[in-house]
Amino acid sequence: MTAPPPRLEIRDLVRRFDGKTVVDHVSLTIAPGQVTCLLGPSGCGKSTTLRMIAGIEMQNAGTIHVDGELICDTVYRVPPEKRHIGLIFQDFALFPHLSVGENVAFGLRGPGARKRARAQELLQRVSLAHYIDSYPHELSGGEQQRVALARALAPRPRIMLMDEPFSGLDNRLRDGIRDETLDLLKEEGTAVLLVTHEPEEAMRMADEIALMRDGRIVQRGAPYNVYNNPADKEAVAFFSDINVLQGKVQGALTDTPFGAFLAPGVPDGAEVEIVFRPQHVGIDFDRGGRGPNPTTTAGTPARGIVRRARFMGSESLVEFEMDHDGQILRATVPNVFLPNPGTPLWLSVRRDRCFVFPKS
């Protein structure tokens, strides 16, 4: 028995503007009920990829398939309204002169009673059924977002494309509405492609993250794997602040003030960068003692002088100037830890949380 085709498959999509390639051979597959996040900085080609799938933009090369059927190449093209694809953008774009129920039913066909029943069903699921005869200006931003979701789901799309859909909401509303949206989409069995530049949002929502840079997907995988097995230094830095040590390889080892690090497969004499996150820096009060943020390390502690310390809410960020070369390193400590500037402390690094990359 052969496996069913993916709900959405794009193969080698390319888009150029004025001779510049903004989407460069992007390929993805998404199954029914799966949420995939296109994550990357502004201008990397995420939204252009979404617009090609929706049919708003035409690709210069590549193909788009829905449930195994070709819907677009560089010659053949199914019109956007016949692709069974829903769209949700940051701008809710509700019609101000239509009621909430009429907004939800706007894209539906058939008798008015059937359309209203479908609108009522979806508004019930987003806890807004009592607003069916209200108008958008009477709703809060979060409520308008839920109406926009109900409207996008009303025609029962097989695929939902979401472009920064929650960035216009305040932080108090965002988490709850994100979770409600995901639950509803998964119940409907909808394949979801979400575009965002916020790593936290991608980690929270996605079953799979496709990390995009300069028009290309540089890494794909489950959020845990993308975070803990990054493809390169830039991938580490996209998810968090980083510290970087420079070194040269000799006999598959790189000497640093924190001891030797393995650099397997790197030729002797090559320069490497050892990358680690601030939360993986341990702090001790003396070379052999325990401190506020101890860590397991097989290496050598190195001394740093506190430059500044700031409380960030759930953790403290401490900045050090290292004795050995004056390099600045940052460490985060849970809760409150605010040593005075000029305080000498000993730092260590978790070896299992360091990444060694050839110097770019």
Secondary structure, 3 states (H helix, E strand, C coil): CCCCCCCEEEEEEEEEECCEEEEEEEEEEECCCCEEEEECCCCCCHHHHHHHHHCCCCCCEEEEEECCEEEECCCCECCHHHCCEEEEECCCCCCCCCCHHHHHCCCCCCCHHHHHHHHHHHHHHCCCHHHCCCCHHHCCHHHHHHHHHHHHHCCCCCEEEEECCCCCCCHHHHHHHHHHHHHHHHHCCCEEEEEECCHHHHHHHCCEEEEEECCEEEEEECHHHHHHCCCCHHHHHHHCCCEEEEEEEECCEEEECCEEEECCCCCCCCEEEEEECHHHEEEECCCCCCCCECCCCCCCCEEEEEEEEEECCCEEEEEEEECCCCCEEEEEEECCCCCCCCCEEEEEECHHHCEEEECC
